[in-house]
Amino acid sequence: MNATIRPLAQITEEATAILIREMGVVEAVRFLSQFRTGSGDYTKERGRWLDDLSLEQIVSGIKAQRQKPRRTQP
């Protein structure tokens, strides 16, 4: 097997074209938008909102979120 490594830009262009062809522009954009690179330092920011919480508080918050009814798609 002889694998040729193509430039990432070429792969991205081809993959985007396939997504648009198979899913349509709107759904392809929705899919791709979840992979955008964020900004900032997540580790430092996470520390700002988690450092003052105990494990029990975090678990309680998770359980409270799980009990909320989920939104359904129309």
Predicted model as a PDB file, atoms N, CA, C, CB and O in Angstrom, pLDDT in the B-factor column:
MODEL        1                                                                  
ATOM      1  N   MET A   1       0.848  -1.184   0.000  1.00 64.00           N  
ATOM      2  CA  MET A   1       0.000   0.000   0.000  1.00 64.00           C  
ATOM      3  C   MET A   1       0.886   1.237   0.000  1.00 64.00           C  
ATOM      4  CB  MET A   1      -0.961   0.004   1.223  1.00 64.00           C  
ATOM      5  O   MET A   1       1.813   1.346   0.802  1.00 64.00           O  
ATOM      6  N   ASN A   2       0.599   2.154  -0.891  1.00 71.00           N  
ATOM      7  CA  ASN A   2       1.380   3.375  -1.011  1.00 71.00           C  
ATOM      8  C   ASN A   2       0.468   4.558  -0.713  1.00 71.00           C  
ATOM      9  CB  ASN A   2       2.021   3.502  -2.427  1.00 71.00           C  
ATOM     10  O   ASN A   2      -0.351   4.934  -1.550  1.00 71.00           O  
ATOM     11  N   ALA A   3       0.600   5.136   0.451  1.00 83.00           N  
ATOM     12  CA  ALA A   3      -0.268   6.245   0.862  1.00 83.00           C  
ATOM     13  C   ALA A   3       0.405   7.571   0.534  1.00 83.00           C  
ATOM     14  CB  ALA A   3      -0.596   6.163   2.379  1.00 83.00           C  
ATOM     15  O   ALA A   3       1.563   7.800   0.881  1.00 83.00           O  
ATOM     16  N   THR A   4      -0.330   8.426  -0.131  1.00 89.00           N  
ATOM     17  CA  THR A   4       0.142   9.770  -0.422  1.00 89.00           C  
ATOM     18  C   THR A   4      -0.508  10.719   0.568  1.00 89.00           C  
ATOM     19  CB  THR A   4      -0.174  10.182  -1.893  1.00 89.00           C  
ATOM     20  O   THR A   4      -1.727  10.720   0.737  1.00 89.00           O  
ATOM     21  N   ILE A   5       0.306  11.516   1.213  1.00 92.00           N  
ATOM     22  CA  ILE A   5      -0.222  12.481   2.179  1.00 92.00           C  
ATOM     23  C   ILE A   5      -0.560  13.764   1.432  1.00 92.00           C  
ATOM     24  CB  ILE A   5       0.803  12.756   3.338  1.00 92.00           C  
ATOM     25  O   ILE A   5       0.307  14.420   0.856  1.00 92.00           O  
ATOM     26  N   ARG A   6      -1.834  14.099   1.458  1.00 93.00           N  
ATOM     27  CA  ARG A   6      -2.296  15.309   0.785  1.00 93.00           C  
ATOM     28  C   ARG A   6      -2.316  16.478   1.766  1.00 93.00           C  
ATOM     29  CB  ARG A   6      -3.697  15.091   0.172  1.00 93.00           C  
ATOM     30  O   ARG A   6      -2.409  16.267   2.975  1.00 93.00           O  
ATOM     31  N   PRO A   7      -2.232  17.693   1.266  1.00 93.00           N  
ATOM     32  CA  PRO A   7      -2.302  18.858   2.147  1.00 93.00           C  
ATOM     33  C   PRO A   7      -3.665  18.913   2.861  1.00 93.00           C  
ATOM     34  CB  PRO A   7      -2.062  20.161   1.338  1.00 93.00           C  
ATOM     35  O   PRO A   7      -4.698  18.576   2.283  1.00 93.00           O  
ATOM     36  N   LEU A   8      -3.638  19.337   4.108  1.00 92.00           N  
ATOM     37  CA  LEU A   8      -4.858  19.414   4.897  1.00 92.00           C  
ATOM     38  C   LEU A   8      -5.898  20.324   4.244  1.00 92.00           C  
ATOM     39  CB  LEU A   8      -4.540  19.909   6.299  1.00 92.00           C  
ATOM     40  O   LEU A   8      -7.095  20.046   4.318  1.00 92.00           O  
ATOM     41  N   ALA A   9      -5.459  21.391   3.616  1.00 93.00           N  
ATOM     42  CA  ALA A   9      -6.399  22.298   2.947  1.00 93.00           C  
ATOM     43  C   ALA A   9      -7.165  21.572   1.841  1.00 93.00           C  
ATOM     44  CB  ALA A   9      -5.651  23.514   2.361  1.00 93.00           C  
ATOM     45  O   ALA A   9      -8.360  21.805   1.656  1.00 93.00           O  
ATOM     46  N   GLN A  10      -6.491  20.706   1.117  1.00 95.00           N  
ATOM     47  CA  GLN A  10      -7.135  19.940   0.042  1.00 95.00           C  
ATOM     48  C   GLN A  10      -8.159  18.961   0.622  1.00 95.00           C  
ATOM     49  CB  GLN A  10      -6.075  19.175  -0.794  1.00 95.00           C  
ATOM     50  O   GLN A  10      -9.261  18.821   0.092  1.00 95.00           O  
ATOM     51  N   ILE A  11      -7.789  18.289   1.705  1.00 94.00           N  
ATOM     52  CA  ILE A  11      -8.706  17.346   2.354  1.00 94.00           C  
ATOM     53  C   ILE A  11      -9.930  18.079   2.892  1.00 94.00           C  
ATOM     54  CB  ILE A  11      -7.992  16.590   3.497  1.00 94.00           C  
ATOM     55  O   ILE A  11     -11.060  17.612   2.743  1.00 94.00           O  
ATOM     56  N   THR A  12      -9.697  19.224   3.515  1.00 92.00           N  
ATOM     57  CA  THR A  12     -10.800  20.020   4.070  1.00 92.00           C  
ATOM     58  C   THR A  12     -11.747  20.475   2.968  1.00 92.00           C  
ATOM     59  CB  THR A  12     -10.256  21.240   4.834  1.00 92.00           C  
ATOM     60  O   THR A  12     -12.965  20.416   3.133  1.00 92.00           O  
ATOM     61  N   GLU A  13     -11.204  20.921   1.861  1.00 95.00           N  
ATOM     62  CA  GLU A  13     -12.038  21.372   0.740  1.00 95.00           C  
ATOM     63  C   GLU A  13     -12.888  20.226   0.192  1.00 95.00           C  
ATOM     64  CB  GLU A  13     -11.161  21.961  -0.380  1.00 95.00           C  
ATOM     65  O   GLU A  13     -14.078  20.400  -0.074  1.00 95.00           O  
ATOM     66  N   GLU A  14     -12.281  19.070   0.026  1.00 96.00           N  
ATOM     67  CA  GLU A  14     -13.007  17.910  -0.488  1.00 96.00           C  
ATOM     68  C   GLU A  14     -14.089  17.451   0.493  1.00 96.00           C  
ATOM     69  CB  GLU A  14     -12.036  16.761  -0.773  1.00 96.00           C  
ATOM     70  O   GLU A  14     -15.212  17.144   0.093  1.00 96.00           O  
ATOM     71  N   ALA A  15     -13.738  17.408   1.774  1.00 95.00           N  
ATOM     72  CA  ALA A  15     -14.699  16.974   2.796  1.00 95.00           C  
ATOM     73  C   ALA A  15     -15.879  17.947   2.887  1.00 95.00           C  
ATOM     74  CB  ALA A  15     -14.005  16.855   4.171  1.00 95.00           C  
ATOM     75  O   ALA A  15     -17.026  17.524   3.029  1.00 95.00           O  
ATOM     76  N   THR A  16     -15.593  19.239   2.804  1.00 95.00           N  
ATOM     77  CA  THR A  16     -16.657  20.241   2.845  1.00 95.00           C  
ATOM     78  C   THR A  16     -17.595  20.083   1.655  1.00 95.00           C  
ATOM     79  CB  THR A  16     -16.063  21.656   2.865  1.00 95.00           C  
ATOM     80  O   THR A  16     -18.814  20.165   1.804  1.00 95.00           O  
ATOM     81  N   ALA A  17     -17.029  19.859   0.485  1.00 96.00           N  
ATOM     82  CA  ALA A  17     -17.853  19.662  -0.713  1.00 96.00           C  
ATOM     83  C   ALA A  17     -18.742  18.427  -0.570  1.00 96.00           C  
ATOM     84  CB  ALA A  17     -16.963  19.528  -1.962  1.00 96.00           C  
ATOM     85  O   ALA A  17     -19.903  18.446  -0.978  1.00 96.00           O  
ATOM     86  N   ILE A  18     -18.202  17.363   0.004  1.00 97.00           N  
ATOM     87  CA  ILE A  18     -18.983  16.133   0.199  1.00 97.00           C  
ATOM     88  C   ILE A  18     -20.119  16.387   1.189  1.00 97.00           C  
ATOM     89  CB  ILE A  18     -18.075  14.976   0.704  1.00 97.00           C  
ATOM     90  O   ILE A  18     -21.254  15.973   0.957  1.00 97.00           O  
ATOM     91  N   LEU A  19     -19.809  17.067   2.292  1.00 96.00           N  
ATOM     92  CA  LEU A  19     -20.848  17.372   3.279  1.00 96.00           C  
ATOM     93  C   LEU A  19     -21.968  18.201   2.663  1.00 96.00           C  
ATOM     94  CB  LEU A  19     -20.246  18.113   4.474  1.00 96.00           C  
ATOM     95  O   LEU A  19     -23.145  17.911   2.879  1.00 96.00           O  
ATOM     96  N   ILE A  20     -21.616  19.215   1.910  1.00 96.00           N  
ATOM     97  CA  ILE A  20     -22.626  20.081   1.289  1.00 96.00           C  
ATOM     98  C   ILE A  20     -23.458  19.285   0.286  1.00 96.00           C  
ATOM     99  CB  ILE A  20     -21.956  21.294   0.591  1.00 96.00           C  
ATOM    100  O   ILE A  20     -24.681  19.423   0.238  1.00 96.00           O  
ATOM    101  N   ARG A  21     -22.804  18.467  -0.500  1.00 97.00           N  
ATOM    102  CA  ARG A  21     -23.523  17.664  -1.493  1.00 97.00           C  
ATOM    103  C   ARG A  21     -24.486  16.683  -0.820  1.00 97.00           C  
ATOM    104  CB  ARG A  21     -22.528  16.899  -2.380  1.00 97.00           C  
ATOM    105  O   ARG A  21     -25.625  16.532  -1.262  1.00 97.00           O  
ATOM    106  N   GLU A  22     -24.040  16.029   0.229  1.00 97.00           N  
ATOM    107  CA  GLU A  22     -24.839  14.985   0.874  1.00 97.00           C  
ATOM    108  C   GLU A  22     -25.857  15.513   1.873  1.00 97.00           C  
ATOM    109  CB  GLU A  22     -23.937  14.024   1.565  1.00 97.00           C  
ATOM    110  O   GLU A  22     -26.925  14.924   2.039  1.00 97.00           O  
ATOM    111  N   MET A  23     -25.536  16.616   2.539  1.00 95.00           N  
ATOM    112  CA  MET A  23     -26.396  17.106   3.627  1.00 95.00           C  
ATOM    113  C   MET A  23     -27.086  18.431   3.323  1.00 95.00           C  
ATOM    114  CB  MET A  23     -25.583  17.259   4.876  1.00 95.00           C  
ATOM    115  O   MET A  23     -28.071  18.782   3.973  1.00 95.00           O  
ATOM    116  N   GLY A  24     -26.582  19.157   2.351  1.00 95.00           N  
ATOM    117  CA  GLY A  24     -27.090  20.495   2.089  1.00 95.00           C  
ATOM    118  C   GLY A  24     -26.251  21.516   2.852  1.00 95.00           C  
ATOM    119  O   GLY A  24     -25.563  21.180   3.815  1.00 95.00           O  
ATOM    120  N   VAL A  25     -26.323  22.755   2.408  1.00 95.00           N  
ATOM    121  CA  VAL A  25     -25.482  23.810   2.975  1.00 95.00           C  
ATOM    122  C   VAL A  25     -25.780  24.041   4.455  1.00 95.00           C  
ATOM    123  CB  VAL A  25     -25.678  25.108   2.201  1.00 95.00           C  
ATOM    124  O   VAL A  25     -24.855  24.110   5.264  1.00 95.00           O  
ATOM    125  N   VAL A  26     -27.041  24.161   4.814  1.00 94.00           N  
ATOM    126  CA  VAL A  26     -27.407  24.503   6.189  1.00 94.00           C  
ATOM    127  C   VAL A  26     -26.925  23.442   7.166  1.00 94.00           C  
ATOM    128  CB  VAL A  26     -28.921  24.676   6.312  1.00 94.00           C  
ATOM    129  O   VAL A  26     -26.299  23.765   8.175  1.00 94.00           O  
ATOM    130  N   GLU A  27     -27.210  22.189   6.877  1.00 95.00           N  
ATOM    131  CA  GLU A  27     -26.799  21.119   7.791  1.00 95.00           C  
ATOM    132  C   GLU A  27     -25.281  20.960   7.822  1.00 95.00           C  
ATOM    133  CB  GLU A  27     -27.451  19.796   7.385  1.00 95.00           C  
ATOM    134  O   GLU A  27     -24.717  20.661   8.875  1.00 95.00           O  
ATOM    135  N   ALA A  28     -24.614  21.154   6.691  1.00 94.00           N  
ATOM    136  CA  ALA A  28     -23.154  21.068   6.662  1.00 94.00           C  
ATOM    137  C   ALA A  28     -22.538  22.161   7.527  1.00 94.00           C  
ATOM    138  CB  ALA A  28     -22.632  21.174   5.218  1.00 94.00           C  
ATOM    139  O   ALA A  28     -21.595  21.905   8.275  1.00 94.00           O  
ATOM    140  N   VAL A  29     -23.064  23.366   7.429  1.00 92.00           N  
ATOM    141  CA  VAL A  29     -22.554  24.472   8.242  1.00 92.00           C  
ATOM    142  C   VAL A  29     -22.811  24.211   9.721  1.00 92.00           C  
ATOM    143  CB  VAL A  29     -23.203  25.804   7.817  1.00 92.00           C  
ATOM    144  O   VAL A  29     -21.939  24.462  10.553  1.00 92.00           O  
ATOM    145  N   ARG A  30     -23.992  23.710  10.056  1.00 92.00           N  
ATOM    146  CA  ARG A  30     -24.292  23.374  11.450  1.00 92.00           C  
ATOM    147  C   ARG A  30     -23.305  22.341  11.972  1.00 92.00           C  
ATOM    148  CB  ARG A  30     -25.733  22.847  11.585  1.00 92.00           C  
ATOM    149  O   ARG A  30     -22.806  22.466  13.090  1.00 92.00           O  
ATOM    150  N   PHE A  31     -23.021  21.322  11.167  1.00 92.00           N  
ATOM    151  CA  PHE A  31     -22.087  20.283  11.571  1.00 92.00           C  
ATOM    152  C   PHE A  31     -20.688  20.865  11.769  1.00 92.00           C  
ATOM    153  CB  PHE A  31     -22.056  19.157  10.530  1.00 92.00           C  
ATOM    154  O   PHE A  31     -20.049  20.614  12.791  1.00 92.00           O  
ATOM    155  N   LEU A  32     -20.218  21.632  10.806  1.00 90.00           N  
ATOM    156  CA  LEU A  32     -18.859  22.167  10.873  1.00 90.00           C  
ATOM    157  C   LEU A  32     -18.681  23.190  11.991  1.00 90.00           C  
ATOM    158  CB  LEU A  32     -18.493  22.795   9.553  1.00 90.00           C  
ATOM    159  O   LEU A  32     -17.580  23.333  12.524  1.00 90.00           O  
ATOM    160  N   SER A  33     -19.736  23.897  12.349  1.00 88.00           N  
ATOM    161  CA  SER A  33     -19.613  24.950  13.368  1.00 88.00           C  
ATOM    162  C   SER A  33     -19.260  24.388  14.740  1.00 88.00           C  
ATOM    163  CB  SER A  33     -20.911  25.741  13.461  1.00 88.00           C  
ATOM    164  O   SER A  33     -18.752  25.123  15.587  1.00 88.00           O  
ATOM    165  N   GLN A  34     -19.512  23.123  14.977  1.00 87.00           N  
ATOM    166  CA  GLN A  34     -19.180  22.556  16.280  1.00 87.00           C  
ATOM    167  C   GLN A  34     -17.683  22.303  16.445  1.00 87.00           C  
ATOM    168  CB  GLN A  34     -19.938  21.265  16.485  1.00 87.00           C  
ATOM    169  O   GLN A  34     -17.236  21.961  17.540  1.00 87.00           O  
ATOM    170  N   PHE A  35     -16.910  22.464  15.387  1.00 82.00           N  
ATOM    171  CA  PHE A  35     -15.479  22.195  15.447  1.00 82.00           C  
ATOM    172  C   PHE A  35     -14.623  23.462  15.372  1.00 82.00           C  
ATOM    173  CB  PHE A  35     -15.097  21.264  14.332  1.00 82.00           C  
ATOM    174  O   PHE A  35     -13.420  23.385  15.121  1.00 82.00           O  
ATOM    175  N   ARG A  36     -15.230  24.600  15.585  1.00 74.00           N  
ATOM    176  CA  ARG A  36     -14.462  25.842  15.545  1.00 74.00           C  
ATOM    177  C   ARG A  36     -13.469  25.894  16.701  1.00 74.00           C  
ATOM    178  CB  ARG A  36     -15.401  27.059  15.594  1.00 74.00           C  
ATOM    179  O   ARG A  36     -13.742  25.414  17.801  1.00 74.00           O  
ATOM    180  N   THR A  37     -12.325  26.481  16.429  1.00 75.00           N  
ATOM    181  CA  THR A  37     -11.330  26.665  17.465  1.00 75.00           C  
ATOM    182  C   THR A  37     -11.763  27.809  18.369  1.00 75.00           C  
ATOM    183  CB  THR A  37      -9.938  26.936  16.855  1.00 75.00           C  
ATOM    184  O   THR A  37     -12.086  28.901  17.899  1.00 75.00           O  
ATOM    185  N   GLY A  38     -11.765  27.550  19.647  1.00 75.00           N  
ATOM    186  CA  GLY A  38     -12.143  28.579  20.609  1.00 75.00           C  
ATOM    187  C   GLY A  38     -10.984  29.509  20.903  1.00 75.00           C  
ATOM    188  O   GLY A  38      -9.928  29.430  20.274  1.00 75.00           O  
ATOM    189  N   SER A  39     -11.191  30.371  21.844  1.00 80.00           N  
ATOM    190  CA  SER A  39     -10.135  31.293  22.242  1.00 80.00           C  
ATOM    191  C   SER A  39     -10.004  31.263  23.753  1.00 80.00           C  
ATOM    192  CB  SER A  39     -10.425  32.733  21.740  1.00 80.00           C  
ATOM    193  O   SER A  39     -10.897  30.791  24.457  1.00 80.00           O  
ATOM    194  N   GLY A  40      -8.909  31.760  24.232  1.00 82.00           N  
ATOM    195  CA  GLY A  40      -8.694  31.823  25.664  1.00 82.00           C  
ATOM    196  C   GLY A  40      -7.986  30.577  26.185  1.00 82.00           C  
ATOM    197  O   GLY A  40      -7.571  29.706  25.420  1.00 82.00           O  
ATOM    198  N   ASP A  41      -7.863  30.520  27.500  1.00 85.00           N  
ATOM    199  CA  ASP A  41      -7.193  29.407  28.170  1.00 85.00           C  
ATOM    200  C   ASP A  41      -8.230  28.678  29.008  1.00 85.00           C  
ATOM    201  CB  ASP A  41      -5.991  29.901  29.055  1.00 85.00           C  
ATOM    202  O   ASP A  41      -8.557  29.114  30.112  1.00 85.00           O  
ATOM    203  N   TYR A  42      -8.749  27.572  28.493  1.00 83.00           N  
ATOM    204  CA  TYR A  42      -9.829  26.857  29.160  1.00 83.00           C  
ATOM    205  C   TYR A  42      -9.429  26.423  30.569  1.00 83.00           C  
ATOM    206  CB  TYR A  42     -10.240  25.644  28.338  1.00 83.00           C  
ATOM    207  O   TYR A  42     -10.245  26.495  31.488  1.00 83.00           O  
ATOM    208  N   THR A  43      -8.201  25.980  30.750  1.00 84.00           N  
ATOM    209  CA  THR A  43      -7.771  25.486  32.058  1.00 84.00           C  
ATOM    210  C   THR A  43      -7.834  26.587  33.102  1.00 84.00           C  
ATOM    211  CB  THR A  43      -6.352  24.920  31.979  1.00 84.00           C  
ATOM    212  O   THR A  43      -8.310  26.357  34.214  1.00 84.00           O  
ATOM    213  N   LYS A  44      -7.360  27.781  32.763  1.00 84.00           N  
ATOM    214  CA  LYS A  44      -7.423  28.901  33.713  1.00 84.00           C  
ATOM    215  C   LYS A  44      -8.869  29.329  33.960  1.00 84.00           C  
ATOM    216  CB  LYS A  44      -6.600  30.099  33.191  1.00 84.00           C  
ATOM    217  O   LYS A  44      -9.256  29.594  35.098  1.00 84.00           O  
ATOM    218  N   GLU A  45      -9.662  29.395  32.897  1.00 85.00           N  
ATOM    219  CA  GLU A  45     -11.046  29.823  33.040  1.00 85.00           C  
ATOM    220  C   GLU A  45     -11.852  28.818  33.855  1.00 85.00           C  
ATOM    221  CB  GLU A  45     -11.682  30.018  31.669  1.00 85.00           C  
ATOM    222  O   GLU A  45     -12.683  29.207  34.675  1.00 85.00           O  
ATOM    223  N   ARG A  46     -11.612  27.529  33.633  1.00 83.00           N  
ATOM    224  CA  ARG A  46     -12.304  26.494  34.395  1.00 83.00           C  
ATOM    225  C   ARG A  46     -12.001  26.650  35.877  1.00 83.00           C  
ATOM    226  CB  ARG A  46     -11.899  25.090  33.906  1.00 83.00           C  
ATOM    227  O   ARG A  46     -12.889  26.485  36.714  1.00 83.00           O  
ATOM    228  N   GLY A  47     -10.778  26.960  36.201  1.00 83.00           N  
ATOM    229  CA  GLY A  47     -10.394  27.162  37.595  1.00 83.00           C  
ATOM    230  C   GLY A  47     -11.172  28.286  38.252  1.00 83.00           C  
ATOM    231  O   GLY A  47     -11.470  28.226  39.445  1.00 83.00           O  
ATOM    232  N   ARG A  48     -11.498  29.300  37.487  1.00 83.00           N  
ATOM    233  CA  ARG A  48     -12.249  30.441  38.045  1.00 83.00           C  
ATOM    234  C   ARG A  48     -13.643  30.045  38.492  1.00 83.00           C  
ATOM    235  CB  ARG A  48     -12.348  31.561  37.020  1.00 83.00           C  
ATOM    236  O   ARG A  48     -14.146  30.584  39.478  1.00 83.00           O  
ATOM    237  N   TRP A  49     -14.279  29.119  37.794  1.00 80.00           N  
ATOM    238  CA  TRP A  49     -15.648  28.765  38.168  1.00 80.00           C  
ATOM    239  C   TRP A  49     -15.762  27.433  38.876  1.00 80.00           C  
ATOM    240  CB  TRP A  49     -16.509  28.743  36.957  1.00 80.00           C  
ATOM    241  O   TRP A  49     -16.853  27.072  39.318  1.00 80.00           O  
ATOM    242  N   LEU A  50     -14.673  26.686  39.001  1.00 82.00           N  
ATOM    243  CA  LEU A  50     -14.742  25.416  39.723  1.00 82.00           C  
ATOM    244  C   LEU A  50     -13.956  25.391  41.034  1.00 82.00           C  
ATOM    245  CB  LEU A  50     -14.246  24.324  38.840  1.00 82.00           C  
ATOM    246  O   LEU A  50     -14.292  24.623  41.936  1.00 82.00           O  
ATOM    247  N   ASP A  51     -12.933  26.204  41.152  1.00 84.00           N  
ATOM    248  CA  ASP A  51     -12.070  26.138  42.329  1.00 84.00           C  
ATOM    249  C   ASP A  51     -12.809  26.374  43.640  1.00 84.00           C  
ATOM    250  CB  ASP A  51     -10.968  27.138  42.199  1.00 84.00           C  
ATOM    251  O   ASP A  51     -12.429  25.814  44.668  1.00 84.00           O  
ATOM    252  N   ASP A  52     -13.852  27.189  43.621  1.00 86.00           N  
ATOM    253  CA  ASP A  52     -14.571  27.504  44.855  1.00 86.00           C  
ATOM    254  C   ASP A  52     -15.692  26.517  45.162  1.00 86.00           C  
ATOM    255  CB  ASP A  52     -15.140  28.894  44.772  1.00 86.00           C  
ATOM    256  O   ASP A  52     -16.397  26.680  46.158  1.00 86.00           O  
ATOM    257  N   LEU A  53     -15.868  25.500  44.327  1.00 88.00           N  
ATOM    258  CA  LEU A  53     -16.934  24.526  44.535  1.00 88.00           C  
ATOM    259  C   LEU A  53     -16.374  23.223  45.103  1.00 88.00           C  
ATOM    260  CB  LEU A  53     -17.678  24.257  43.220  1.00 88.00           C  
ATOM    261  O   LEU A  53     -15.292  22.778  44.721  1.00 88.00           O  
ATOM    262  N   SER A  54     -17.123  22.627  46.011  1.00 90.00           N  
ATOM    263  CA  SER A  54     -16.750  21.312  46.518  1.00 90.00           C  
ATOM    264  C   SER A  54     -17.234  20.251  45.536  1.00 90.00           C  
ATOM    265  CB  SER A  54     -17.341  21.068  47.937  1.00 90.00           C  
ATOM    266  O   SER A  54     -18.049  20.534  44.657  1.00 90.00           O  
ATOM    267  N   LEU A  55     -16.736  19.046  45.688  1.00 90.00           N  
ATOM    268  CA  LEU A  55     -17.183  17.949  44.841  1.00 90.00           C  
ATOM    269  C   LEU A  55     -18.685  17.731  45.003  1.00 90.00           C  
ATOM    270  CB  LEU A  55     -16.414  16.660  45.175  1.00 90.00           C  
ATOM    271  O   LEU A  55     -19.388  17.469  44.027  1.00 90.00           O  
ATOM    272  N   GLU A  56     -19.167  17.839  46.222  1.00 92.00           N  
ATOM    273  CA  GLU A  56     -20.598  17.657  46.477  1.00 92.00           C  
ATOM    274  C   GLU A  56     -21.433  18.704  45.729  1.00 92.00           C  
ATOM    275  CB  GLU A  56     -20.884  17.735  47.989  1.00 92.00           C  
ATOM    276  O   GLU A  56     -22.498  18.387  45.200  1.00 92.00           O  
ATOM    277  N   GLN A  57     -20.954  19.937  45.687  1.00 92.00           N  
ATOM    278  CA  GLN A  57     -21.678  20.993  44.966  1.00 92.00           C  
ATOM    279  C   GLN A  57     -21.701  20.716  43.462  1.00 92.00           C  
ATOM    280  CB  GLN A  57     -21.036  22.366  45.239  1.00 92.00           C  
ATOM    281  O   GLN A  57     -22.714  20.942  42.799  1.00 92.00           O  
ATOM    282  N   ILE A  58     -20.593  20.231  42.937  1.00 88.00           N  
ATOM    283  CA  ILE A  58     -20.531  19.923  41.507  1.00 88.00           C  
ATOM    284  C   ILE A  58     -21.489  18.784  41.175  1.00 88.00           C  
ATOM    285  CB  ILE A  58     -19.090  19.554  41.088  1.00 88.00           C  
ATOM    286  O   ILE A  58     -22.238  18.864  40.201  1.00 88.00           O  
ATOM    287  N   VAL A  59     -21.467  17.722  41.986  1.00 92.00           N  
ATOM    288  CA  VAL A  59     -22.357  16.578  41.761  1.00 92.00           C  
ATOM    289  C   VAL A  59     -23.814  17.013  41.870  1.00 92.00           C  
ATOM    290  CB  VAL A  59     -22.059  15.445  42.770  1.00 92.00           C  
ATOM    291  O   VAL A  59     -24.651  16.592  41.072  1.00 92.00           O  
ATOM    292  N   SER A  60     -24.115  17.841  42.843  1.00 93.00           N  
ATOM    293  CA  SER A  60     -25.480  18.334  43.016  1.00 93.00           C  
ATOM    294  C   SER A  60     -25.928  19.135  41.793  1.00 93.00           C  
ATOM    295  CB  SER A  60     -25.581  19.198  44.283  1.00 93.00           C  
ATOM    296  O   SER A  60     -27.069  19.005  41.350  1.00 93.00           O  
ATOM    297  N   GLY A  61     -25.049  19.948  41.258  1.00 90.00           N  
ATOM    298  CA  GLY A  61     -25.376  20.724  40.062  1.00 90.00           C  
ATOM    299  C   GLY A  61     -25.635  19.837  38.855  1.00 90.00           C  
ATOM    300  O   GLY A  61     -26.544  20.098  38.068  1.00 90.00           O  
ATOM    301  N   ILE A  62     -24.826  18.778  38.711  1.00 90.00           N  
ATOM    302  CA  ILE A  62     -25.024  17.830  37.607  1.00 90.00           C  
ATOM    303  C   ILE A  62     -26.377  17.143  37.738  1.00 90.00           C  
ATOM    304  CB  ILE A  62     -23.892  16.778  37.576  1.00 90.00           C  
ATOM    305  O   ILE A  62     -27.117  17.023  36.762  1.00 90.00           O  
ATOM    306  N   LYS A  63     -26.693  16.695  38.946  1.00 91.00           N  
ATOM    307  CA  LYS A  63     -27.973  16.011  39.166  1.00 91.00           C  
ATOM    308  C   LYS A  63     -29.147  16.949  38.890  1.00 91.00           C  
ATOM    309  CB  LYS A  63     -28.055  15.472  40.606  1.00 91.00           C  
ATOM    310  O   LYS A  63     -30.161  16.524  38.337  1.00 91.00           O  
ATOM    311  N   ALA A  64     -29.018  18.213  39.271  1.00 90.00           N  
ATOM    312  CA  ALA A  64     -30.091  19.180  39.028  1.00 90.00           C  
ATOM    313  C   ALA A  64     -30.305  19.375  37.524  1.00 90.00           C  
ATOM    314  CB  ALA A  64     -29.765  20.534  39.706  1.00 90.00           C  
ATOM    315  O   ALA A  64     -31.443  19.475  37.066  1.00 90.00           O  
ATOM    316  N   GLN A  65     -29.213  19.430  36.758  1.00 90.00           N  
ATOM    317  CA  GLN A  65     -29.330  19.587  35.307  1.00 90.00           C  
ATOM    318  C   GLN A  65     -29.988  18.369  34.669  1.00 90.00           C  
ATOM    319  CB  GLN A  65     -27.953  19.823  34.684  1.00 90.00           C  
ATOM    320  O   GLN A  65     -30.763  18.503  33.722  1.00 90.00           O  
ATOM    321  N   ARG A  66     -29.684  17.194  35.180  1.00 89.00           N  
ATOM    322  CA  ARG A  66     -30.260  15.972  34.615  1.00 89.00           C  
ATOM    323  C   ARG A  66     -31.763  15.890  34.855  1.00 89.00           C  
ATOM    324  CB  ARG A  66     -29.577  14.749  35.206  1.00 89.00           C  
ATOM    325  O   ARG A  66     -32.473  15.223  34.102  1.00 89.00           O  
ATOM    326  N   GLN A  67     -32.250  16.553  35.886  1.00 88.00           N  
ATOM    327  CA  GLN A  67     -33.681  16.493  36.214  1.00 88.00           C  
ATOM    328  C   GLN A  67     -34.494  17.495  35.407  1.00 88.00           C  
ATOM    329  CB  GLN A  67     -33.891  16.745  37.700  1.00 88.00           C  
ATOM    330  O   GLN A  67     -35.719  17.387  35.353  1.00 88.00           O  
ATOM    331  N   LYS A  68     -33.846  18.459  34.786  1.00 80.00           N  
ATOM    332  CA  LYS A  68     -34.564  19.444  33.979  1.00 80.00           C  
ATOM    333  C   LYS A  68     -35.061  18.795  32.710  1.00 80.00           C  
ATOM    334  CB  LYS A  68     -33.670  20.651  33.650  1.00 80.00           C  
ATOM    335  O   LYS A  68     -34.345  17.995  32.107  1.00 80.00           O  
ATOM    336  N   PRO A  69     -36.296  19.126  32.279  1.00 80.00           N  
ATOM    337  CA  PRO A  69     -36.782  18.571  31.006  1.00 80.00           C  
ATOM    338  C   PRO A  69     -35.955  19.114  29.850  1.00 80.00           C  
ATOM    339  CB  PRO A  69     -38.282  18.905  30.793  1.00 80.00           C  
ATOM    340  O   PRO A  69     -35.569  20.283  29.837  1.00 80.00           O  
ATOM    341  N   ARG A  70     -35.692  18.251  28.891  1.00 75.00           N  
ATOM    342  CA  ARG A  70     -34.909  18.657  27.726  1.00 75.00           C  
ATOM    343  C   ARG A  70     -35.821  19.281  26.684  1.00 75.00           C  
ATOM    344  CB  ARG A  70     -34.148  17.456  27.126  1.00 75.00           C  
ATOM    345  O   ARG A  70     -36.994  18.930  26.559  1.00 75.00           O  
ATOM    346  N   ARG A  71     -35.244  20.217  25.942  1.00 72.00           N  
ATOM    347  CA  ARG A  71     -35.987  20.806  24.826  1.00 72.00           C  
ATOM    348  C   ARG A  71     -36.079  19.800  23.715  1.00 72.00           C  
ATOM    349  CB  ARG A  71     -35.322  22.106  24.326  1.00 72.00           C  
ATOM    350  O   ARG A  71     -35.142  19.039  23.475  1.00 72.00           O  
ATOM    351  N   THR A  72     -37.195  19.789  23.038  1.00 70.00           N  
ATOM    352  CA  THR A  72     -37.361  18.894  21.895  1.00 70.00           C  
ATOM    353  C   THR A  72     -37.330  19.718  20.624  1.00 70.00           C  
ATOM    354  CB  THR A  72     -38.683  18.083  21.996  1.00 70.00           C  
ATOM    355  O   THR A  72     -37.730  20.882  20.613  1.00 70.00           O  
ATOM    356  N   GLN A  73     -36.857  19.110  19.566  1.00 65.00           N  
ATOM    357  CA  GLN A  73     -36.803  19.780  18.267  1.00 65.00           C  
ATOM    358  C   GLN A  73     -38.224  19.847  17.695  1.00 65.00           C  
ATOM    359  CB  GLN A  73     -35.832  19.031  17.282  1.00 65.00           C  
ATOM    360  O   GLN A  73     -38.991  18.891  17.813  1.00 65.00           O  
ATOM    361  N   PRO A  74     -38.568  20.979  17.077  1.00 61.00           N  
ATOM    362  CA  PRO A  74     -39.922  21.098  16.490  1.00 61.00           C  
ATOM    363  C   PRO A  74     -40.130  20.172  15.314  1.00 61.00           C  
ATOM    364  CB  PRO A  74     -40.181  22.522  16.047  1.00 61.00           C  
ATOM    365  O   PRO A  74     -41.209  20.159  14.722  1.00 61.00           O  
TER     366      PRO A  74                                                      
ENDMDL                                                                          
END                                                                             
